[in-house]
């Protein structure tokens, strides 16, 4: 499955800063990076003054005082002279101290620069890295040769005196320990918190985004067209954002279209995935929606008249005022505006209460999947639950009331217990792996392949890697900015205590490295399945060559699961699934969100850490993220719907 990464999901502050340094907040889509001012940019008139000159000037003015003061009184004049003399002495001391500080700072920078050059020359004298063996007690897992830099071999220390930890791409020792622990504990009872929300406060939040307190807009200011980019999940976010923009500008929305991308290679349009009539009818009390432009506007050359607005023209997470200032005049002038490549272009805060609620209403109520997808999704969930005798709270909203009843096994008696299943979104397709700039243990072959992929699909990012100094793969991993590999994901599950017999549904397709890369998962959890295993070829036939529609089946299976594990907090699918489970899950559908920065620190000790210690640290890591969190300011309502705009707290 090809799926996109979101700018809005930033669970860890340190991650956000480093991620912005790498990609400028970009997601792995074919969108060019903003390199200069746009037609809606405002250029500052005043230049920034030199701070050193300001300091000196301020001191000099303080010494001399106001030259316009009255100087006729001789007594006062003598007194002021003595004060000025004292000020002069103090001022001279301050100025001398200031110049000493500047001199010291420049010399220290020069010293660091020379030290850096010495390290660089030393490295160049021995450019060939050697291969460092890594003992692997688990012969079933394929070992990968890993190159270790010369600086690591010679024991170069970090600034704090600790040796730099090096990721080598293999976890043979830990995987062997995990296999042993799972084999010994096949009949052990799993920790209770794996399958339920740990806090009762979650039960107090109820969906209420369907409530309205305004009159419908007439859409008289013009028509808004939108062509959303990215994968199906990023397009879903774009749809809800443009609905809010249409309401904000009192414009009529034309049913959205989807941009074709050579990354996702799917020509599906809105009506192939969502129910058009339900979308129009459900939002009719909010905005006016039509299927196409009026005839008199269809012949307009929108690009020629300046009515095409690209994602380059709109700042990321633009505030409502931006649209009123720049887009509304275009609507008045040309009667139509086409947002081309529209995505994450509307801020979450500050935004009026009712507009934020409309955003939630669109995402959780207005976007119903077409019957073809609902029916296949219901079949998928029924088989994953092994024909259970109950419905999950989210089922009727995911597949509709008609197909939700199909999930139930009418022959199953009241004593029949449905099989629980864990869904894992393994965001490890080649597009994410390439876009992350991380290293995953594949040596020169991996580097060559990913460089070539970036050149073709992410040319702007490829150019940045050549012209800018980017964070190293080690730094990215340390900061938790790399997606979890299949080996890392299975170690997390084993560390949390999931039984070897657990049915694991893996969302995603075309995992980078193929079945060999999934070997660690399947060897530790033999009941691992994908939609391709659960559904027959005949059932999958209508979705062939439609990656977006296949991604929706993954969305349904993940949202309906008894427990859901994220492996990449920036993934749009994981973000939307976790939000959907919060909104409709009645506080009973847990989501596992590892802190990847802390988890990375645990994994870097893979050659020495004992399994019991590993278990304790992994469980503590996940337990700290399992809290009933009210949406923080500026965060996504799609991922954090626990806020007064989307949900009502009955406590």
N, C-alpha and C positions, 0 to 999 in steps of 0.2 A: 504494500500500500504506500503510495506517495502522499505525504501529508505535510502540512506547513508548520512553521514555527511562528509564535506570536511575539510581538513586541511588548504587549501589555502585561504578560505574565512574568513578574520579577520577584520571586519569593525571597531572594537573599540579596541584601544591599550590596555586598561586595561583588556578587555576581553581576549585578546590573552595571556597575561602573566599568568592570573589565569587559563585559559584553559590548557595551557602547564603544569602547576603545577599538574593538575588533571590527564590528560590523556597522557601527553607527546606528544600532538598534534595528538593523534590517533583518528581515526574515528570508529564508531560502526561496525566494521567488524571483522571477525575471524582471525586477524593478531596478532601474539605474539609481546609483547613489547621487544624492543632491550635492553637486560640486560648486554651486554658486548661487547667486540670488535668482529668484523666480520673478514672474511678472507681478506677483502679489507681495514681493519683499519690500520692506521699508529700510532704507539705508540711513544710518546715523549721520548727523551733520557734524557734530563736534568730535575731534580726535582726543585720544587719551593722552593726558600730559605726563611728562616724565616725573615719576614719584620722587626721585632724589632732588630735582630742582625745586619741587614744591616744599620739601622739608627745609632746604637751605633758605629759600625765600621767606618762609614763615619765621624761621629763627632770626633772620636779618631784620624783618619788620618788627619783631618783638623787642629787639635791642634798640632800634632807633625810635620806636614809638610813632605817634601820629605827627607828621610834620606840620599839620594845620592847627595844632593846639595853640592857645594864647600864651605868649612868652613875655608879656610886659611886666608882670610881677617879679621883682628880683629875688624875693625870698623863695617863692615857688620855683623860680628858675634854678636857683642853687640846689634846692632839694632834688629837683628832677635830674640835675647834672650828676649828683651823687648816685641816684638810683640808676641812671643810664650807665655810669661807670661799673657798678656792680653787675648790671645786666650784661655789659660787654664781656666781663670776665667769665660769667657763667656761660654766655653764648659761645665764647671761644672754646671753652672746655667741651661743650656739646658738639661743636663742629669738628674739633680734633677727634673726639670719640667716634663721631659718625664716619670720618674718613678712615680711621683705624679699622672700624668694623667692615667697611667696604673692601679695604685692602686685604683683610683677613679672609673674607668670603671669596674674593677672586683667586687668592693664592690656594685656598682649599680646593676650589673647583679645578684649578690647573693641576694640582697634585693628583686628584681623582682621575683626571683625564689621562695623565701619564701612566698611572697604575693600570687604567683600562687598556691603554696601548700596549703595555708590557704583557698583559694577559693575552691580548690579541696576537702579538708576535709569537708568544710561546705556543699558542694554539696552532698557529700556521706552520710552525716548525715540525709539528707532529699531526698532520691533518687526517691520517687514516685511523678511524675508530676500529677497535678490536671487538671480537665477539666474546661476551662473558657468559660462561655456562650457568644454567639455572637448574639445579637438581629437581627432577619431576618424578615423584613416587607414583603418579597415576598414569600408567602406560596407555589407558584408553583415550586420554585426551591428547590431541596432536600438539606437539611442541613447536614453538616458533622461534627461530633464531633471532636474537635481538641485538642491535648494535648499541654499544655503550660509549658515550663520548670520552675523549681523552681526558677532559677536565675532571670527570667523575673518577676515572681510573687513578688519576694522580692525587685524588683526595682534596680537590679544591673545596674550600669551606664556604658556606653562606655567610652573610654579614654578621649574623648572630652566633656564629661559631659552630652551627650544626651542619653535618654533611648533607648535600642536596639529594633528596630522594628521587630515584629514577624509576619510572614506570616501564616495565619491559614487555607488557602485553600478555603475559601468561600467569595463570593462577593455579598451576599444577598442584602445589602443596595444599592450598586451601580447598580446592575442589575434591581432592582425595579425602581430606578431613570431613568435608560436607557429606560425601558419599557414605563414609563410615558412620557418621552421626545419624543420617537418615535411615540406614540399614538397621542400626541398633534400635532406633526409636519408632519403628513402623507401627507399633501398637500403643505408643504414647499418646496421651490426650494433648491436643493442640491448645496453645494459650487462647483463652476465651476472647481476648480483645481482637484477635485476627478477624473475626466474623461479625463484629458489632461495633457500633459507635461507643466510645468510652465514656461519653458525658451525657447526662440526662438533659442538659440544657438544649441539646439539639432537637428534642421533642417539642420544644415550645415554639419553634419557627414554622409557620404555615404559609403556603403560597397565597399571594394576594395581588399579583401584578395585573390580574384581569379587572381590577376595580378602576373605574374612570370617574373623573369629576370635571370634564370639560365638554364643549360642544364640538362637533366635527368641523374640520377645515373645509373651505370650498375650493381650495387649490387655485385661486384666481390669479396668482402672481406668475404663473407659467408652468412649464413641464420640466421635470428632472428625469433624465435617463442615467443609467449606471451600468457599466461593464466591470464586474468585480474580478479581481485577479486572485491567484493562489489556488490552493486546493479547496475541497468542498467545505472544510471547517473555517478557513479564512474567509471564504465567500459568504458563509452564514453570518459571520460577524459584520462583514461589509453591508449585507442586506439590512440588518437591524440598525446600523449606523445611518444608512441613507434614509430609512424610514423616519428617523428622528430629524434629520436635516430637512426632509420634505415638510414635516410638521412645523419646524422652526421657521421656515421661509414661506409658509402657506402656499406650497407648490403641489401640483399633481404629480404623482410618481408613476412612471411607466414601469411595468413588470420588469425586474432586473434581468440582465443577461450576464453570462459568464465568459470570461476571456479564455481562449485556448492557449495552453502552455505546452512547450515541448518537454517540460519536466513531467507533467502529469498526463499528457497525451490523452485527454478525454474531451470529447466534443459535447458532452451533456450540457443541457441548458436547464433553466429554472424549472420548467414544467416536467422535465425528466426525473426530477428528484422530489420536488415539493408540489403540493396540491394548490394550483393557481387559484381556483375559485374560493377555496377556504381562506387563502391569504388575503384576497381582495375583500371578501365579506367580513372576515373577523376584524380587520383593521379599518373598515368603513366608518366606524364612529370616531376614528382618529384622523385619518387622511383620505384623500381621494386617490384611487389607484385605477389606472386604465391599462389595457393590454398593448396598445400602440399609440403613437402620436396621431393627432388629427391630420387629415389629408393635406391641409394647407401648410403644415410644417414639415411634412415628410420629404419634400423636395429641397429643403434648405441644405446648403453646404455649411455644416456646423463648424468645421475647422476654419473655413474661410472667414466666417463672421466672428470668430474668436469665442465660440461657445463650447469648445472642447477643453475640459479641465482635467489634466493628468495628475497622478499622485506626486509628480515633481512640483506641481503648482500649489499644492496644499501641504502645509507643514504637518508633521506627524502629531496626532492627538491635538488638532486645532480646536480652539474654544469656540463656542457659539458665536461670539462677536466677530470672528474671522469670516464666517459664512454671511453674516448680515452686512458686513462691510464690503466684501469682495464679490460674493456670488449673487446676492440679491440684486445689485445694480445690473448684472449681466442678464438675469431673468427678466427684469423690467425692460431692458433694451431689446433682447433677442427672442424673448418668450420661451426659450428652451436652453437648457444647459446639460451637457453630456459629461458625466464624471467617468473618465476612462482609466481603468487600472485602480479603481477606488478600493481602499482596504482599511487599514487602521488609521483613519483620518478624522476622528472625533474624540475629543478628550472625555474622560470619565468624570472629571471634576475640574472646575465648578460647572454644574449644569442644573437647570431648574428641576425640581422634584418630579413634576409630571412628565417631562421629557425623559428623565432617567427611567421612570416607570414604564414608559412606552417602549423603551429599549428592551426591558425585561419581558414585556408583554409580547413583543415580536419574537424573541428567541424562544420563550417557553410555551407560547400558546398559538402563534400564527403560522409557524413553520411545521406543518404536518407532512410526513413522507407520503409518496404516492402509494396506492394499494399494492402494486407489484413488489415494492420494497418492504412494505409492512408485512405482507404475507410470508415472504422468504425470511424476514427477520424473526417472525413468530416461530417458524419451523426451526430455525437455528437455536433460539432460546429454549424451545421445548426439548430438543435433543440434548442440549448442554445440561439441562436440569434432569435429564433422564425421566421424562414424562412425570413431572411433579404434580402434586394435587393442590398447589396454591399459586397465587399471582403475586408478584412483587409490586410494590406501590407504583413503580414507574411504568409498568407494562401497558396499561391502557393509553398512556400518553405517547409511548414509543411506537406502538404498532396499531393503535386504534382499538376501540372496544370490540369491534367485530373479530379481529384476529387475536386479540388478547385472550378471548375465550378458547381459542384453538390451542393455546399453550397448555391448558389444563388437560389432564388425562381423565376422561369421564369414567373410565373403567377402574381407575385407581381408587381404592377405598380410603376411608379417613385415617387408617393407620399407615398408609403408604407415605414414606418420607422421601421427599425430593432430594436429589443429590446436589450438594453445594458445589459451586465452581468459582474459581478465582480467575479473573481476567487481568492480563498483563499487556499493557501497550508498550511493545518493544519498538521504540522509534529509532531503528537502526538501518534504514534504507540508505542507499548510496548518496542521495541528495543531502540528507542531514549529516552523514558522516563527512562528506566533502565540505559542507558549509561550516562545520564546527571548527575546522583547522586543527583537530586533535589527531593523535596517533594511537593506533589500536593494535600494534604488534605485528604488522604485516611486512615490515622491512621496506626495502627499496621498491619492491613491486607495488605495495600499497601506496607509497608516496607518488610514484609515477602515475598510477591509475587515477588517484584523486586529483592530482594536478591537472591531468588531461580533462577530467570531468568539470573542474572549476573553469577551465579555459572555455569550454563549450557552453556551459549552462549558467555560470556566474562570472562573466568576464570582468565585471567591476571589482568583485572580490579578488579575482586572480591578479588584476592589475595592482590592487592595494598591497598584496603580498610581495610584489616586486619592488614597489616604490616606497613603502612605509615599513618601519620596524614594528612587526607584529609580536604580540605575546607568544612565547614559546609553547609548544604542546604541553610541556611539564607545568608551566604556569596556569594554563587553561584547566588542566586536570586538577591541580591543587585548589583552584578556585571553584571547582564544581561546575565548570562550563562545558563539560563533555557529556554527550548522551551515554547512558550505561550500555555496555556491550552485553551480549547474551550471557557471557561468563559472569559478569558483575551482577546482572539481574538475578541469576539463579543463586548466587551466593547470598544475595539479600533475602530471597525467599527462604532459603534453608536456614539462614541466621535468625529469621523471624520465628521459625518453628513450624512452617507448613509441612504437613505430613507427606511422605513420599507417595501416598495413594491419592493425594489431592488432584482433582481434575483442574488442569490449567489451560485456559483459552488464551492463545497469543494473538493479539491484534497486530496486523501488519503483514506485508507481503514483500517478497524479493529482499529478504534480509541480506545485508551486505556480507558476503562470504558464503552465502547459501546454506545448505544443510550441514556442511562441516562446521559452520559457526554455531549452529543450533545444537551441536552434539552434546555440549555441556548441559543444556536444558533437558534434552530428551533422556540423557543417561541418568540424571537425578530425579526427574519427574516423568516417568514413562507414560502417564495419562495426559500428556500434553497434546492439544489439538489446535487446529486452525479452522477457519470457515471452509477451507478447501478439503479438510478431512471430514467435516461434519456434514456438509451438503454434497449432494451428488452432482455429477457433471451436467446432468439435465437441469437441475435446479439452478446451477451457476451459469448456464448458457446465456440467459438474457442479459447478464452483466459483463460478459466478456468484452474486453477492450474498453471498459468504462470504469476506470480506477476510482472515480468519485463515487459512483454507485456502490462499488465494492467497499469503499471506505465507510459508507453509511451502514452497511451490515456489521462492520467492526464496531461502529459507534453504538448500534443497538445492543450487540452482545456485551460490550463493556458496561454500558449504562444499566443493563438488567442483571449484572453479575452480583453474587453474594458479597464479594469483596473485589475491589479494583485497585491495582498497583500501577502507579505512574513510574516511568523510568527517566523521563525528561520533563521537568516542570515547565519548560517553555513551549511544549507542544500544544497546538491548538486543539487537537482531538482530546488529549488528556484534560485540558482546561475546560472544554465544553462538557465532557462526560462528568467530571467531578462536580461542576456546577449543576448539571441536570440531576445528579443523584442527591445533591443537597436540596434542591427545590422540590422535587417530587418524592424523595426517599423517606419522608416522615421520620427522619433521625435514626433510620435503621440500616443505612447502606454505607458501610465504611469505605474510605479511600486511603490508600497507603501512599504517602508523599515523603520520600526520603530526602533528607538534607544532603545534597550531593557533595557539597564541600566537605562536610564532616565524614561522609561515607568514603570519599576519596582518601582522606587521611587514614581511615581504618584499613583500606585496601593496600595502601603503600607499605603496610607492615606485614604483608602476606607471607613473607619468608620466616617470620619469627613468632607471630601472634598465635596463641593457643585457641582452640575452637570455642571453649567456654567463654573466654574473654571476648572473642569475636561476636558470639551470640549476644552477650550482655551489651556490648557497645552498639551493635546494630539495632537491638530492640529499644535501647535508650534513644537512639537517633530518631527512629520512627515515632516512638511514643511522644517525643517532644513536639512533633508536628501534628499530632492528633488532638486538636483542640477546636472548640466551637468558636470560630473566628468571625467576628462582625467585619464586614468589608472595610479594609483600611482606605483612607482617602487616596484617590487616584488609581485604585486598583479596579480590575475588571468586574463588572456586575455579572458577566457570563460565568466567571469562575467563582466569585464570591457573592452569591445572591442574597446572603443573610444581611440585608440592609432594609431600612424602612421603605425604600422605593419598591422593592421586589417582594419582600416577605414580611409578615406581621408576627411580632413576638407576643405571645399570649401570656407571658409571665407578668 
